[in-house]
Amino acid sequence: MKRCIGLVSLSILAITLSACSVTPKQYNPHESVGPQVHKTITGIDAGAGIMASTQKALTGYGLKQQDWQLQTSSTAAMCSQLEKSIRYKQPIVVTAWQPHWMFKKYPIKFLKDPKGIYGKSEQIDTVARKGFQKDNPGAYKFFQQFKWNPDLMGDVMYANFKGADPQKTAKQFIKQHPKEVAQWTAGVPDGNGKQVRMTYVTWDDAIASTNVTAQILRDKGYKVTMTAMEAQPEWSSIARGSADVTTAAWMPVTSGPLYAKFKDQVEVVGTNCPGARVGLAVPKYMKNVNSIEDLKK
């Protein structure tokens, strides 16, 4: 009996080792992309603006007619799948946006969007409640002057991704970039405990910009609170005056519908990060896939 059990155990072990030794199928440039990725685009949260744009892209590029689908997951799950695919040089198509640390960590590229469904480019704006400038002119002046770029933001996001505490990352960034901080705070008076209520969605770029700006204002003597929300409540809180400002409004596409809904109750303070972009991306080793149109070939 013991011998039988031993033989069964050895058989199970052999099957397990055999399964573990199977190498995932790599991308084949000589085959159609669709079947290799199961005609699936790996996306993020269902409520994200990029997901709505991708649904439009599926229709606009004739992919929906070929049974392509958009898989809902989360940013973390999407990046995990992207990392796994790249490790084994497998094909994958993901929703992507920049600035984001994924472009620093992974060898990926945006697909061209000749129909312009995702828009030519995006920018990240600072949006405040009506009356914020009158109530807190010093903080408002700071947000008017706060302007950085995808590279600076990407450095902060990547440090956070690697496990650093966002507040510690912000302090380190401020220490390493005195010139930029001096420009942003030029003419900004001390806060003397004046309150600034910031709100943000838990996107990596929003976590980065919110923590950096909050820390700079704290160093100037302002009392800053940060509240994380979903996108809809975030905009609603600013519109009704229970929050003052956000530095994470992607315009004109991603946050465009929410701005259209609340535009009479909020105001755009200015653009804090130009050169943002959203769309679809693939690993660079998928060399013959350079446009969304290539997905249906």
C-alpha positions in Angstrom: 0.0 0.0 0.0 2.8 2.4 1.0 4.5 1.5 -2.3 1.4 2.5 -4.3 1.1 5.7 -2.4 4.8 6.4 -3.2 4.3 5.7 -6.9 1.3 8.0 -7.0 3.2 10.8 -5.3 6.1 10.4 -7.7 3.6 10.5 -10.6 2.1 13.7 -9.3 5.5 15.2 -8.8 6.5 14.3 -12.3 3.4 15.9 -13.8 3.9 19.0 -11.7 7.6 19.4 -12.8 6.5 18.8 -16.4 3.9 21.5 -16.1 6.4 23.9 -14.5 8.9 23.3 -17.3 6.5 24.4 -20.1 7.8 27.6 -21.6 5.0 30.1 -22.4 4.6 30.7 -26.1 6.5 33.8 -27.3 5.3 36.4 -29.7 5.4 35.3 -33.3 5.7 38.2 -35.8 4.6 36.0 -38.6 1.2 35.3 -37.1 -1.8 37.6 -36.6 -1.7 39.5 -33.3 -5.4 38.9 -32.5 -5.3 35.1 -31.9 -2.0 35.4 -30.0 -3.5 37.8 -27.4 -6.9 36.1 -27.5 -8.3 39.3 -29.1 -8.1 40.9 -25.7 -6.8 44.3 -24.6 -5.8 44.3 -20.9 -7.3 47.4 -19.2 -7.7 48.9 -15.8 -10.7 50.0 -13.7 -14.0 50.2 -15.5 -14.7 53.8 -14.6 -11.4 55.2 -15.9 -11.7 57.6 -18.9 -9.1 55.6 -20.9 -11.4 52.6 -20.7 -14.3 54.5 -22.3 -11.9 55.8 -25.0 -10.7 52.2 -25.6 -14.3 51.0 -26.1 -14.6 53.8 -28.8 -11.3 52.6 -30.3 -12.6 49.0 -30.6 -15.5 50.3 -32.6 -13.7 53.0 -34.5 -10.9 50.6 -35.8 -13.3 47.8 -36.6 -11.9 45.6 -33.8 -15.2 45.0 -32.1 -16.5 43.5 -35.4 -13.6 41.0 -35.1 -14.7 40.1 -31.6 -11.9 42.0 -29.8 -12.7 42.7 -26.1 -11.5 45.0 -23.4 -10.6 43.2 -20.1 -11.4 45.1 -17.0 -8.9 44.7 -14.1 -6.9 47.3 -12.1 -3.7 49.2 -12.7 -1.7 46.9 -10.5 -3.1 43.8 -12.1 -2.5 45.1 -15.6 1.1 46.0 -14.8 1.6 42.6 -13.2 0.4 40.9 -16.4 2.5 43.2 -18.5 5.6 42.3 -16.5 4.9 38.6 -16.8 4.4 38.8 -20.6 7.6 40.8 -21.1 9.5 38.3 -18.9 8.6 35.5 -21.4 8.5 37.8 -24.5 4.8 37.0 -24.9 2.5 39.3 -26.9 0.2 41.7 -24.9 -1.8 44.9 -25.6 -2.5 47.2 -22.7 -4.1 50.5 -22.0 -1.3 53.0 -21.1 -0.7 56.6 -20.2 2.2 58.8 -19.6 3.5 60.0 -17.3 3.7 56.6 -15.6 6.5 54.5 -14.2 5.7 51.7 -16.5 7.5 53.5 -19.3 10.6 53.7 -17.1 10.5 50.0 -16.0 9.3 48.2 -19.1 10.4 48.4 -22.8 7.0 49.4 -24.2 5.8 51.7 -26.9 2.5 53.5 -27.7 0.6 52.4 -30.8 -0.1 55.1 -33.3 -3.7 56.4 -33.3 -4.3 57.7 -36.8 -8.0 58.2 -36.2 -7.3 60.4 -33.1 -9.7 58.6 -30.9 -7.5 59.1 -27.8 -6.8 62.7 -28.8 -3.6 64.1 -30.0 -2.2 64.7 -26.5 -3.4 65.3 -23.0 -2.3 67.6 -20.2 -2.7 67.4 -16.5 -4.4 70.4 -15.1 -4.9 71.8 -11.6 -8.6 72.3 -10.9 -10.0 74.3 -7.9 -13.4 75.2 -6.5 -14.9 78.5 -7.3 -13.8 81.1 -4.7 -10.6 79.4 -3.8 -8.4 82.2 -5.2 -10.3 84.8 -3.1 -10.2 82.7 0.1 -6.6 81.6 -0.2 -4.7 83.7 -2.7 -1.3 82.5 -1.5 -2.0 78.8 -2.1 -3.8 79.6 -5.3 -0.6 81.5 -6.5 1.5 78.4 -5.8 -0.8 76.2 -7.8 -0.7 78.6 -10.7 3.1 78.4 -10.7 3.4 74.7 -10.1 4.5 73.2 -13.4 6.6 70.1 -14.0 7.1 67.5 -16.7 6.6 63.8 -17.3 10.2 63.0 -16.5 10.2 64.7 -13.1 6.8 63.1 -12.3 8.0 59.8 -13.6 10.9 59.8 -11.2 8.6 60.3 -8.2 6.2 57.7 -9.4 8.9 55.1 -10.0 10.4 55.7 -6.5 6.9 55.2 -5.0 6.4 52.0 -7.1 9.6 50.6 -5.7 8.2 50.8 -2.3 9.1 54.2 -1.0 6.6 56.1 1.2 5.0 58.8 -1.0 5.6 61.5 1.7 9.3 60.5 2.0 9.6 60.5 -1.8 8.1 64.0 -1.9 10.6 65.3 0.7 13.4 63.8 -1.2 12.3 65.3 -4.4 12.0 68.7 -2.8 15.5 68.4 -1.4 16.9 67.4 -4.8 15.1 70.1 -6.9 15.5 73.4 -5.0 15.5 75.4 -8.3 12.1 74.1 -9.3 10.6 74.5 -5.8 11.9 78.1 -5.7 10.2 78.9 -9.0 6.9 77.4 -7.8 6.9 79.3 -4.5 8.2 82.6 -5.8 6.0 85.4 -4.2 3.9 82.8 -2.3 3.4 84.1 1.3 3.7 82.0 4.3 0.5 80.1 5.1 0.4 80.7 8.9 -1.7 77.6 9.3 -4.2 78.4 6.5 -6.0 75.3 5.4 -5.7 73.7 1.9 -8.0 70.6 1.3 -6.6 68.5 -1.5 -8.3 65.6 -3.1 -7.1 63.0 -5.6 -7.8 59.7 -7.2 -5.4 56.9 -6.3 -3.6 57.0 -9.7 0.2 56.9 -9.5 0.6 60.3 -11.0 -2.0 61.8 -8.7 -0.3 60.3 -5.6 3.0 61.8 -6.8 1.8 65.3 -7.6 -0.5 65.6 -4.5 2.2 64.5 -2.1 4.8 66.8 -3.6 2.6 69.9 -3.7 1.2 69.2 -0.2 4.7 68.9 1.2 5.8 72.2 -0.4 2.8 74.0 1.0 3.4 72.5 4.5 7.0 73.7 4.3 5.5 77.2 3.7 3.3 76.9 6.8 0.0 75.8 5.2 -2.2 73.1 6.9 -2.8 70.6 4.1 -5.1 67.6 4.1 -5.2 65.0 1.4 -8.3 62.9 0.7 -8.3 60.0 -1.8 -11.6 59.4 -3.7 -12.9 57.9 -6.9 -12.9 60.3 -9.8 -16.7 61.2 -9.7 -16.7 62.0 -5.9 -13.4 63.9 -6.3 -14.9 66.3 -8.8 -18.2 66.5 -6.9 -16.4 67.4 -3.7 -14.6 70.3 -5.4 -17.8 71.5 -7.1 -19.7 71.6 -3.9 -16.8 73.2 -1.9 -16.0 70.4 0.5 -12.5 70.2 -1.1 -10.4 73.0 -2.5 -8.2 71.6 -5.3 -6.8 68.7 -7.2 -3.7 68.4 -9.3 -4.8 65.4 -11.3 -7.3 66.5 -14.0 -6.4 64.8 -17.3 -7.7 67.1 -20.1 -9.3 67.2 -22.5 -10.1 63.5 -22.9 -9.8 61.4 -19.7 -11.3 63.9 -17.3 -13.3 65.8 -20.0 -16.7 64.3 -19.2 -16.4 65.2 -15.5 -15.2 68.7 -16.4 -18.2 69.2 -18.7 -20.5 68.1 -15.9 -19.0 70.4 -13.2 -17.5 73.3 -15.3 -19.8 75.9 -13.9 -18.8 75.0 -10.3 -15.0 74.6 -10.7 -12.2 76.5 -12.4 -9.0 75.4 -14.2 -6.1 77.0 -12.4 -3.6 76.0 -15.0 -1.7 73.1 -16.6 0.8 71.5 -14.3 2.1 68.8 -16.6 2.0 69.2 -20.4 2.8 66.4 -22.7 0.7 63.7 -21.1 -0.6 60.9 -23.4 -3.1 58.0 -23.3 -3.6 55.1 -25.7 -2.7 51.5 -26.3 0.8 50.1 -25.8 2.7 46.9 -26.6 6.2 45.6 -25.8 8.9 46.9 -28.2 9.8 43.4 -29.3 6.4 43.4 -31.1 8.2 45.3 -33.9 5.7 44.9 -36.6 2.8 46.3 -34.5 3.1 50.1 -34.5 -0.5 51.2 -35.0 -3.9 50.3 -33.6 -4.7 49.4 -37.2 -2.1 46.7 -37.1 -4.1 44.8 -34.5 -6.8 43.7 -37.0 -4.3 42.5 -39.7 
